[in-house]
Structure formats: structure tokens, C-alpha cells
Amino acid sequence: MFVLKKICYFALSFKSIIGYNKDSISSRVVTFFLMLYGGCAFSQNEQMFSQTSFNPAFVNPAYAGTDTSKYYNVIVINRNQMAGIDMSPGTTVLNINGPLTVGDIQGGITATFYDDRLGFLNTPAFNLGYAYKFEIEKGSLSLGLSAGIFFSTLSSESWRLPDGGADPAIPTGKESKRSFDLGLGAYYKSDRLYAGLSVMHLVRPVLVYGDAPSKLPRSYFLMAGYGISFENPDFELKPSLLVLTDLKNALYSVNSLLFYRNRFWVGLDYRFKSSVGLLAGLNLFPELRVGYSYSYNTSLLSRFGGSNHEIMLTYRFSVYFDKGKQKYKSIRYL
């Protein structure tokens, strides 16, 4: 999620790292690289999950209601990066999405709770979204809008400067901020192809810590995928692409999943100059699905912690709305 630009300055100045109240030098070095990697190298503002193809509504509100099964979906994904390192990054997302049809208007709704943890910084968020869907040739096109609240909490109780002085740019104690947030997206889906384009943090929320105001940069997501059938109908291959960019830097993820009878799947995930991973999962029941992803860092961060773990759980259910009392007439009294 969002990493304050000022934290990047902390990392480069080494003041907070040298004064970080830990026993081992390695913990300080790792913390420095975490901040450097998350804040300076990309100004990272959103998390990329290896299993995003199972949860498109997280990054694109227009996906809501496009599931032709007419079910509501509950998806929980927890991602832990650089396992085994103190204060390593961790992210949890909970999303609920499904169809919402009013008269002849087809659409969908989505709700997302998101919590990202990176060292001293904790950034939860909550948003609600609506998508309007209309049929076009060979598929459907949806337009979606989401609105919510973005929170940020910086805890600096354990920080100390080596000279014992004070830095007005470093908050003392624990500070929490919040800001309004908007997202916008478009999503196309046919029998085999899907593609989406979305932008998060549309209004660029502003957070101020001490004398260091900082804006969340807009995050643009491009996603696309295609289903490939084989002569054996038990198998289906689903390659996909996910691109995250702030129009200055970009992250690319290529994913390919092989499904067997739409019940089991295995796959590969590759992030350009970042990581390579394996995915697997199964449908325990028609309503319940579990998935797991393991990836290994291929960047310089592999020297400090090489593995990332991601667990997914999804559940789907039907919702029936009461249409009021129904009147029936017996053919005997017609």
C-alpha cells in the first residue's frame, strides 16, 4: 500500500535506521531496504497479489456483477512478504461482490476492507462500489465507481535519533490520519476473454505527519486474461496479465493457471525483475475454494528474505430478495 515519501527520506538519511531500537544490525539493514524498496524504488501505493485473477473487484469496481453465476462472492487473501524477517510487510484484503439488478438495470455492488502493514506504518482502508453493466456484441461492458475512507497510522515509539535530538519531520508517539478516496474502472467480459482498466486514489488523498504532507499517487491497473480449451474438455488454461503503474514506474505480473475439471488448478506467476512463484488450489465444495501461492524474490531483497506466502479463501452464496406477497388464482375459479 501507500508508503510515505518522508519515510523514504528517513531511510536515505539513516537517522531512523541507525536509531532503530533493535539488537541486531541485520534488522536495521532489512528495515532500510524495505523502506527503500517500497518507498523510493516505486513509491509503492498498492499491493499486487499473485491471485488477483480470483479477486478482480479488489482493484477494479467495475467487475462487480459480471459473474454470470449470479452468486455473491466473499474473498479473503492474506499475503506475507519476506517471511522470517522482523516487521516484514503483510497485507490482508476482504472483498464481497455480487449482482444487483433493479428492474431492467443490471449492475453489481462491491465492498472491500484492506489492511497493509509495513514496519511502523499501518494503512487500512474501506470502500463501497457500484457497477453498471450493459450488454454489447459478444460480451458485456461494465463501468464502476468506488468511494471510501483511507486510514494511515504511523507508530514511532521505538524510533530514536543517534544524537538524542529531535527531528520535526518525525512524529512522536503514534499518529493516525484519514482521508476520502475514490476509484473508477471499466471491465469487459466475454465467454473466454476479459479485460479491465481502473484507477485508484482518483482524488489523490492527502496525509500530513508533522510538517511532511504527502499525497497518495494515482494507481492505474490494467488486467487481461483468456481461457484456452483443449481437445480434452477436462483441462483449461487461463493465462493473465496484470500491470500496476503510477505513470512513472510500473510493475508487471504474468500469470498462467491450468485447471482440471474446474476443480483443481496449478500455475506459475512471474513478476518482472521481482519474483517467480507457484500457485495451487482446489474447490473443496461448489461454494468453497482455497488457494495458495509461494513466490521467491529475484531482486536484491532475496539476500535478506527470499519467500512470500499468500493464502486465499473464497465462498459464494445466493441472495434472494423478497418480492412481496404473490397472488395466485386457482383454475377452478377463473
C-alpha positions as a Python dict, from the first residue, in 0.01 Angstrom:
ca = {
    (1, 'M'): (0, 0, 0),
    (2, 'F'): (99, 362, 32),
    (3, 'V'): (444, 439, 174),
    (4, 'L'): (504, 797, 286),
    (5, 'K'): (760, 988, 83),
    (6, 'K'): (900, 1119, 407),
    (7, 'I'): (968, 764, 525),
    (8, 'C'): (1178, 720, 214),
    (9, 'Y'): (1369, 1025, 328),
    (10, 'F'): (1410, 865, 672),
    (11, 'A'): (1559, 558, 508),
    (12, 'L'): (1802, 750, 292),
    (13, 'S'): (1911, 973, 581),
    (14, 'F'): (1973, 664, 801),
    (15, 'K'): (1871, 862, 1110),
    (16, 'S'): (1578, 645, 1199),
    (17, 'I'): (1750, 326, 1087),
    (18, 'I'): (2061, 376, 1296),
    (19, 'G'): (1845, 468, 1591),
    (20, 'Y'): (1603, 183, 1541),
    (21, 'N'): (1567, 16, 1879),
    (22, 'K'): (1662, -340, 1787),
    (23, 'D'): (1951, -556, 1896),
    (24, 'S'): (2070, -680, 1559),
    (25, 'I'): (2229, -473, 1286),
    (26, 'S'): (2064, -700, 1029),
    (27, 'S'): (1718, -592, 1142),
    (28, 'R'): (1816, -230, 1080),
    (29, 'V'): (1956, -311, 738),
    (30, 'V'): (1645, -506, 641),
    (31, 'T'): (1419, -225, 758),
    (32, 'F'): (1621, 16, 548),
    (33, 'F'): (1585, -195, 235),
    (34, 'L'): (1213, -246, 300),
    (35, 'M'): (1161, 126, 311),
    (36, 'L'): (1390, 186, 17),
    (37, 'Y'): (1218, -83, -188),
    (38, 'G'): (865, 18, -100),
    (39, 'G'): (906, 393, -95),
    (40, 'C'): (1181, 502, -332),
    (41, 'A'): (1213, 235, -597),
    (42, 'F'): (848, 255, -696),
    (43, 'S'): (668, 481, -448),
    (44, 'Q'): (456, 170, -400),
    (45, 'N'): (93, 260, -337),
    (46, 'E'): (-93, -66, -393),
    (47, 'Q'): (-27, -433, -331),
    (48, 'M'): (-16, -680, -618),
    (49, 'F'): (-149, -1021, -520),
    (50, 'S'): (-44, -1332, -708),
    (51, 'Q'): (-408, -1447, -701),
    (52, 'T'): (-566, -1123, -824),
    (53, 'S'): (-734, -1314, -1110),
    (54, 'F'): (-963, -1463, -844),
    (55, 'N'): (-1038, -1120, -697),
    (56, 'P'): (-1058, -856, -975),
    (57, 'A'): (-1304, -645, -774),
    (58, 'F'): (-1022, -553, -536),
    (59, 'V'): (-854, -336, -799),
    (60, 'N'): (-1149, -268, -1030),
    (61, 'P'): (-1501, -183, -901),
    (62, 'A'): (-1645, -242, -1248),
    (63, 'Y'): (-1600, -619, -1202),
    (64, 'A'): (-1893, -636, -956),
    (65, 'G'): (-2193, -817, -1102),
    (66, 'T'): (-2013, -959, -1406),
    (67, 'D'): (-2009, -1314, -1267),
    (68, 'T'): (-2268, -1492, -1480),
    (69, 'S'): (-2337, -1742, -1200),
    (70, 'K'): (-2537, -1469, -1017),
    (71, 'Y'): (-2369, -1559, -688),
    (72, 'Y'): (-2224, -1328, -428),
    (73, 'N'): (-1856, -1390, -366),
    (74, 'V'): (-1661, -1345, -42),
    (75, 'I'): (-1283, -1345, -95),
    (76, 'V'): (-1015, -1326, 173),
    (77, 'I'): (-646, -1309, 77),
    (78, 'N'): (-357, -1276, 318),
    (79, 'R'): (-7, -1208, 185),
    (80, 'N'): (316, -1216, 388),
    (81, 'Q'): (635, -1095, 223),
    (82, 'M'): (995, -1170, 318),
    (83, 'A'): (895, -1441, 564),
    (84, 'G'): (1113, -1475, 872),
    (85, 'I'): (1216, -1109, 887),
    (86, 'D'): (1106, -891, 1180),
    (87, 'M'): (841, -635, 1082),
    (88, 'S'): (819, -774, 730),
    (89, 'P'): (535, -648, 507),
    (90, 'G'): (195, -812, 538),
    (91, 'T'): (-135, -746, 363),
    (92, 'T'): (-491, -870, 415),
    (93, 'V'): (-788, -797, 191),
    (94, 'L'): (-1155, -893, 232),
    (95, 'N'): (-1390, -834, -60),
    (96, 'I'): (-1760, -906, -111),
    (97, 'N'): (-1914, -857, -454),
    (98, 'G'): (-2220, -970, -643),
    (99, 'P'): (-2503, -873, -878),
    (100, 'L'): (-2762, -605, -810),
    (101, 'T'): (-3046, -582, -1062),
    (102, 'V'): (-3318, -319, -1024),
    (103, 'G'): (-3586, -356, -1288),
    (104, 'D'): (-3414, -360, -1625),
    (105, 'I'): (-3094, -208, -1484),
    (106, 'Q'): (-2820, -466, -1447),
    (107, 'G'): (-2531, -398, -1218),
    (108, 'G'): (-2333, -510, -917),
    (109, 'I'): (-2206, -397, -578),
    (110, 'T'): (-1873, -448, -403),
    (111, 'A'): (-1732, -381, -57),
    (112, 'T'): (-1363, -405, 34),
    (113, 'F'): (-1170, -393, 358),
    (114, 'Y'): (-793, -367, 317),
    (115, 'D'): (-511, -367, 571),
    (116, 'D'): (-145, -322, 477),
    (117, 'R'): (136, -340, 731),
    (118, 'L'): (493, -225, 665),
    (119, 'G'): (723, -170, 961),
    (120, 'F'): (600, 126, 1161),
    (121, 'L'): (327, 208, 905),
    (122, 'N'): (-23, 58, 906),
    (123, 'T'): (-268, 156, 629),
    (124, 'P'): (-620, 12, 646),
    (125, 'A'): (-894, 121, 405),
    (126, 'F'): (-1262, 56, 343),
    (127, 'N'): (-1467, 129, 32),
    (128, 'L'): (-1800, 58, -133),
    (129, 'G'): (-1857, 38, -508),
    (130, 'Y'): (-2126, 7, -771),
    (131, 'A'): (-2100, -112, -1131),
    (132, 'Y'): (-2345, -59, -1416),
    (133, 'K'): (-2343, -337, -1675),
    (134, 'F'): (-2480, -337, -2027),
    (135, 'E'): (-2463, -599, -2297),
    (136, 'I'): (-2260, -542, -2611),
    (137, 'E'): (-2169, -764, -2903),
    (138, 'K'): (-2023, -1098, -2783),
    (139, 'G'): (-1998, -985, -2423),
    (140, 'S'): (-2072, -722, -2162),
    (141, 'L'): (-1914, -393, -2057),
    (142, 'S'): (-1931, -253, -1705),
    (143, 'L'): (-1846, 85, -1561),
    (144, 'G'): (-1778, 109, -1189),
    (145, 'L'): (-1719, 368, -918),
    (146, 'S'): (-1598, 314, -560),
    (147, 'A'): (-1577, 551, -264),
    (148, 'G'): (-1434, 501, 81),
    (149, 'I'): (-1203, 606, 360),
    (150, 'F'): (-828, 559, 365),
    (151, 'F'): (-656, 542, 704),
    (152, 'S'): (-288, 561, 795),
    (153, 'T'): (-123, 505, 1133),
    (154, 'L'): (244, 573, 1197),
    (155, 'S'): (390, 437, 1523),
    (156, 'S'): (729, 581, 1611),
    (157, 'E'): (756, 493, 1981),
    (158, 'S'): (1059, 270, 1912),
    (159, 'W'): (1239, 524, 1694),
    (160, 'R'): (1524, 723, 1840),
    (161, 'L'): (1783, 951, 1686),
    (162, 'P'): (2153, 869, 1745),
    (163, 'D'): (2235, 1221, 1865),
    (164, 'G'): (1945, 1225, 2109),
    (165, 'G'): (1796, 1527, 1937),
    (166, 'A'): (1463, 1580, 1769),
    (167, 'D'): (1354, 1596, 1409),
    (168, 'P'): (1031, 1791, 1340),
    (169, 'A'): (966, 1569, 1037),
    (170, 'I'): (940, 1258, 1256),
    (171, 'P'): (610, 1230, 1450),
    (172, 'T'): (644, 1144, 1816),
    (173, 'G'): (438, 858, 1957),
    (174, 'K'): (152, 727, 1746),
    (175, 'E'): (-36, 934, 1490),
    (176, 'S'): (-338, 837, 1281),
    (177, 'K'): (-475, 1012, 973),
    (178, 'R'): (-766, 952, 740),
    (179, 'S'): (-875, 1077, 401),
    (180, 'F'): (-1156, 1033, 148),
    (181, 'D'): (-1079, 813, -151),
    (182, 'L'): (-1230, 735, -492),
    (183, 'G'): (-1179, 467, -756),
    (184, 'L'): (-1301, 429, -1115),
    (185, 'G'): (-1295, 138, -1358),
    (186, 'A'): (-1417, -28, -1678),
    (187, 'Y'): (-1441, -403, -1734),
    (188, 'Y'): (-1518, -610, -2045),
    (189, 'K'): (-1604, -978, -2038),
    (190, 'S'): (-1693, -1238, -2299),
    (191, 'D'): (-1709, -1617, -2290),
    (192, 'R'): (-1330, -1651, -2287),
    (193, 'L'): (-1178, -1305, -2271),
    (194, 'Y'): (-1177, -1040, -2000),
    (195, 'A'): (-1001, -704, -1980),
    (196, 'G'): (-1018, -419, -1734),
    (197, 'L'): (-874, -75, -1675),
    (198, 'S'): (-906, 110, -1345),
    (199, 'V'): (-759, 394, -1142),
    (200, 'M'): (-743, 401, -763),
    (201, 'H'): (-682, 706, -539),
    (202, 'L'): (-851, 919, -803),
    (203, 'V'): (-861, 1231, -583),
    (204, 'R'): (-505, 1176, -451),
    (205, 'P'): (-578, 1174, -75),
    (206, 'V'): (-350, 1393, 135),
    (207, 'L'): (-197, 1278, 465),
    (208, 'V'): (7, 1509, 688),
    (209, 'Y'): (252, 1388, 952),
    (210, 'G'): (428, 1669, 1137),
    (211, 'D'): (544, 1911, 869),
    (212, 'A'): (553, 1644, 597),
    (213, 'P'): (234, 1648, 385),
    (214, 'S'): (217, 1370, 128),
    (215, 'K'): (-30, 1271, -144),
    (216, 'L'): (-114, 919, -249),
    (217, 'P'): (-32, 893, -619),
    (218, 'R'): (-298, 763, -852),
    (219, 'S'): (-259, 391, -923),
    (220, 'Y'): (-356, 257, -1265),
    (221, 'F'): (-435, -112, -1314),
    (222, 'L'): (-454, -291, -1646),
    (223, 'M'): (-568, -653, -1639),
    (224, 'A'): (-646, -906, -1910),
    (225, 'G'): (-698, -1281, -1934),
    (226, 'Y'): (-810, -1551, -2175),
    (227, 'G'): (-939, -1908, -2143),
    (228, 'I'): (-781, -2169, -2371),
    (229, 'S'): (-958, -2502, -2425),
    (230, 'F'): (-802, -2835, -2522),
    (231, 'E'): (-929, -3140, -2702),
    (232, 'N'): (-968, -3295, -2361),
    (233, 'P'): (-1252, -3088, -2206),
    (234, 'D'): (-1126, -3169, -1855),
    (235, 'F'): (-841, -2919, -1895),
    (236, 'E'): (-840, -2543, -1945),
    (237, 'L'): (-550, -2296, -1946),
    (238, 'K'): (-606, -1940, -1826),
    (239, 'P'): (-314, -1700, -1881),
    (240, 'S'): (-349, -1345, -1747),
    (241, 'L'): (-162, -1016, -1725),
    (242, 'L'): (-168, -752, -1452),
    (243, 'V'): (7, -414, -1479),
    (244, 'L'): (31, -160, -1198),
    (245, 'T'): (168, 186, -1269),
    (246, 'D'): (169, 541, -1133),
    (247, 'L'): (269, 664, -1483),
    (248, 'K'): (628, 698, -1360),
    (249, 'N'): (713, 338, -1278),
    (250, 'A'): (538, 9, -1344),
    (251, 'L'): (514, -345, -1211),
    (252, 'Y'): (426, -634, -1444),
    (253, 'S'): (285, -971, -1342),
    (254, 'V'): (224, -1261, -1583),
    (255, 'N'): (16, -1547, -1450),
    (256, 'S'): (-89, -1880, -1603),
    (257, 'L'): (-323, -2133, -1441),
    (258, 'L'): (-406, -2485, -1559),
    (259, 'F'): (-748, -2607, -1442),
    (260, 'Y'): (-863, -2969, -1423),
    (261, 'R'): (-1240, -3016, -1437),
    (262, 'N'): (-1263, -2665, -1297),
    (263, 'R'): (-1189, -2814, -956),
    (264, 'F'): (-810, -2826, -922),
    (265, 'W'): (-556, -2581, -1055),
    (266, 'V'): (-180, -2525, -1061),
    (267, 'G'): (10, -2238, -1213),
    (268, 'L'): (306, -2004, -1240),
    (269, 'D'): (337, -1636, -1158),
    (270, 'Y'): (622, -1414, -1275),
    (271, 'R'): (681, -1053, -1178),
    (272, 'F'): (931, -875, -1399),
    (273, 'K'): (1259, -824, -1210),
    (274, 'S'): (1082, -901, -883),
    (275, 'S'): (977, -1262, -815),
    (276, 'V'): (875, -1600, -953),
    (277, 'G'): (613, -1818, -790),
    (278, 'L'): (394, -2128, -787),
    (279, 'L'): (17, -2137, -734),
    (280, 'A'): (-221, -2420, -647),
    (281, 'G'): (-576, -2459, -524),
    (282, 'L'): (-896, -2657, -527),
    (283, 'N'): (-1269, -2629, -485),
    (284, 'L'): (-1349, -2813, -161),
    (285, 'F'): (-1720, -2774, -229),
    (286, 'P'): (-1915, -2595, -502),
    (287, 'E'): (-1934, -2294, -269),
    (288, 'L'): (-1589, -2307, -105),
    (289, 'R'): (-1247, -2259, -268),
    (290, 'V'): (-895, -2240, -123),
    (291, 'G'): (-572, -2134, -289),
    (292, 'Y'): (-206, -2090, -203),
    (293, 'S'): (82, -1906, -365),
    (294, 'Y'): (454, -1926, -293),
    (295, 'S'): (699, -1690, -459),
    (296, 'Y'): (1070, -1625, -430),
    (297, 'N'): (1223, -1281, -467),
    (298, 'T'): (1461, -1249, -760),
    (299, 'S'): (1563, -892, -672),
    (300, 'L'): (1837, -782, -431),
    (301, 'L'): (1590, -827, -145),
    (302, 'S'): (1644, -1204, -171),
    (303, 'R'): (1962, -1155, 34),
    (304, 'F'): (1750, -1066, 337),
    (305, 'G'): (1430, -1268, 288),
    (306, 'G'): (1350, -1466, -18),
    (307, 'S'): (1000, -1609, 23),
    (308, 'N'): (649, -1468, 3),
    (309, 'H'): (336, -1660, 103),
    (310, 'E'): (-23, -1594, 2),
    (311, 'I'): (-334, -1777, 124),
    (312, 'M'): (-677, -1734, -35),
    (313, 'L'): (-1023, -1844, 77),
    (314, 'T'): (-1339, -1777, -123),
    (315, 'Y'): (-1703, -1854, -53),
    (316, 'R'): (-2005, -1792, -271),
    (317, 'F'): (-2373, -1777, -183),
    (318, 'S'): (-2707, -1679, -332),
    (319, 'V'): (-2920, -1389, -216),
    (320, 'Y'): (-3294, -1384, -272),
    (321, 'F'): (-3488, -1063, -226),
    (322, 'D'): (-3849, -1070, -107),
    (323, 'K'): (-4068, -954, -392),
    (324, 'G'): (-4371, -915, -167),
    (325, 'K'): (-4682, -1121, -143),
    (326, 'Q'): (-4770, -1318, -452),
    (327, 'K'): (-5131, -1377, -554),
    (328, 'Y'): (-5230, -1698, -722),
    (329, 'K'): (-5562, -1795, -871),
    (330, 'S'): (-5698, -2145, -890),
    (331, 'I'): (-5817, -2261, -1228),
    (332, 'R'): (-6137, -2372, -1057),
    (333, 'Y'): (-6243, -2013, -1002),
    (334, 'L'): (-6128, -1849, -1325),
}
